[in-house]
Amino acid sequence: AQFYDTAARRAARRLAGARLCVRVCLDRSVLLRAAAADKRKDQEVGARRCTTVHLLPLARLLASKRDDAALRVFLDRAEVGARLAAANATDIRDDAVAADASLPRARAHGRCAVVGSGHALACSAWGSHIDGYDAVFRVNAAQGSGDVRRKHACHMGGRTDYHVHPEMGKVPAKARDAALRATPHVRYVAKHLEEWRDLNRRGHAGLLATDAALRHEGHGGSGMGSGSTALALATALCAEVDAYGFGVYRGRDDAFAYIHFYDVEPWLGDAKGGELVFAAELRNALFDSVGFWRWIWW
């Protein structure tokens, strides 16, 4: 389903109205355990057991990610300037705006690792292996903390080429500076314009991805968290993508939840569950099965 040649494109148009889809489901016991986890935090659970992914949009998405000529990954200076003007933003340091010549292009890297913050990392010693990829993508504030890096180096590694949604304001200055010294060539990718402005005010040349680069699924309803953003971005920038630190955690009383690898006590920490998390997990399993990316979890 590459949709590269003319005949395949004609076939795609003929099938545009068809409903070719795959239905992916969780075992009922998983949802019961997830509900138990959420009730411990007084949350309502609305998790669906199954999710449907439409295959033709997924095939077109995969083809668009592989079309180097058509895909632009990051907004150029003019496009960023237009968004700033629309937002009446005047507090921008021009020397901190990335020059167009430095913007990475589609397929800039070979094999890439996307490192999420899920509990699976705490059960592994993948750090040195992760650092051996052509490029490493990380997400959220904790992975930009020098304290977290030192404590979990054998699990998460130390290299960072792209940091998606870095939330620098949430990282203590000392820990953030330590991480910056360890990763001096990191590229920061903001999820939205306000975060980009915050990076700019701190003197960093943040990048904003194009909408085409962030398209990431063949159906709706699984959210667009930082992990999904990083996976979509890596799929646009890399020939092959391996995903680490994704997946849910089976813990006390067999309850399932999504927790971070740095959480000491999951039920008192930032345990999460519910419909959006499980829809994303179902999507990840399907995307792994069709080769969109590889989900490393064992």
Sequence and secondary structure as in RCSB ss.txt:
>XXXX:A:sequence
AQFYDTAARRAARRLAGARLCVRVCLDRSVLLRAAAADKRKDQEVGARRCTTVHLLPLARLLASKRDDAALRVFL
DRAEVGARLAAANATDIRDDAVAADASLPRARAHGRCAVVGSGHALACSAWGSHIDGYDAVFRVNAAQGSGDVRR
KHACHMGGRTDYHVHPEMGKVPAKARDAALRATPHVRYVAKHLEEWRDLNRRGHAGLLATDAALRHEGHGGSGMG
SGSTALALATALCAEVDAYGFGVYRGRDDAFAYIHFYDVEPWLGDAKGGELVFAAELRNALFDSVGFWRWIWW
>XXXX:A:secstr
    SHHHHHHHHHTTT   EEEEE  HHHHHHHHHHHHTTT      SEEEEEHHHHHHHHHHHH TTT   B 
 HHHHHHHHHHTT     GGGS  GGGS  TT EEEEEEE  BGGGGG   HHHHTTSSEEEEETTGGG HHHHH
HTHHHH S  SEEES  GGGS HHHHHHHHHH TT EEEESSHHHHHHHHHTT   EEB HHHH   SSS S   
HHHHHHHHHHHHEEEEEEES S EE GGG EEB BTT SSTTTTT B SHHHHHHHHHHHHHHHTTSSEE   
